[in-house]
Amino acid sequence: MNTLLETRQWRYATKKFDPNKKVSEKDLQLLLEATRLSASSYGLQPYHIYVISDQELKKKLRPASWNQKQVEDASHIIVFANNADFGKELVDEYLDNVSETRNIPADGLKSYGDFMKSKLLDLPLQSKSEWTAKQAYIAFSNLMQAAAELKIDTCPMEGFEPEEYNRILGLSEKKQNASVVLAIGYRSEADETQHYAKVRKSKEELFTLL
């Protein structure tokens, strides 16, 4: 089987992590770099990512995570926090980065910046938050697949209380919102779900070729 498909067959939503196995610093940095390189709309990356290994902090987050044991046993908890609101600084800071990285005069980017601002700044607050959350999910998906390529297990988690995460991590003051969480580490041999056959829709059900 093609390695691309083997990796996707291998990964599953790990329910029991081995608390004694930790992701190495080298592998963690690879995962973070792969996540940093993720695509996002306009390249703006309107989110922040919190990488949590502190055991006491993970214990605090567990009750806010529907008491799921993965939060405490996983090597790291990765919290994707989307920008709940933003202004023109989101675009301006990105353009400053483009100007510096690509050695382009800032004046040459003004029309592109004006275009982005015209599409984004007048959105209702809820629409802004929904859009930034979608961007966070793109990076989240890339991290999950990068981990699988390194044979690092993951558990994607939407089963948590965002308001409590925001309170514990101090996100609201930063105009951020916890949108999705990924537990990473290594599966426990006692996790029976690793042996379950993967259940997905058939190609005929899922795809329409036009």
Steps between C-alpha positions, in 0.01 A plus 500: 500500500614852425668667801256789475209262559686283750550802724132581490405141572742493794369809680188492710349712776706364788287448810772378737848650498804356672577770760861380525581567135576857403547663161865598463595866468637428151172348381296770669693770314442314171127492570489867587692596187266290285208680664661841449528423127127428468295686245252765610273745323707795371787350703377690807505213756239666727555273798747412772610153608565402862724198560438363849723246672469625860329221690326726750352709223381187320330390823320835517381460142369144544170593671440753221562220249202288601739323736672322212812326629693570179551858614700384800675197352606638163852633461377843389170679454489736203233770524410690184363840596344702220487878504149576626532852359756693298562836337724638229808400702449138390556602138763767571720266704476234228599750231796616708609135515456460123699818436788384721501136393478561126686832496205681344439871565198546727343744253481224245274298727251773583238406238503136613467611859206725415333209319536270804370768734198559276411130522567444870471807719129566450395142580270462802680389815354148483605463137853609587521237773357227277748584224802500729387171656490342152857616443607343831348168389719498189813520716351249742450246219855548379636439848297182535631361171859606571480313829379187322797519264727493807295217654388730779146432615234767526149551624304788346272650762195721466358357822601783732360821646655791305398755763688309769807458280486872430485573872776259602737609222408869515391508136207740518724790603699435182180494286562131433273198526589132542358344184644147490745287698743227398649255748831352379713218635520123469221245521470269796505127425178486701316721252261257332387756244831472315384160374164617369446499124482852359142590408453748219249561221567319174646691206164470324322666791757770562612617158322637196719532192373764259 
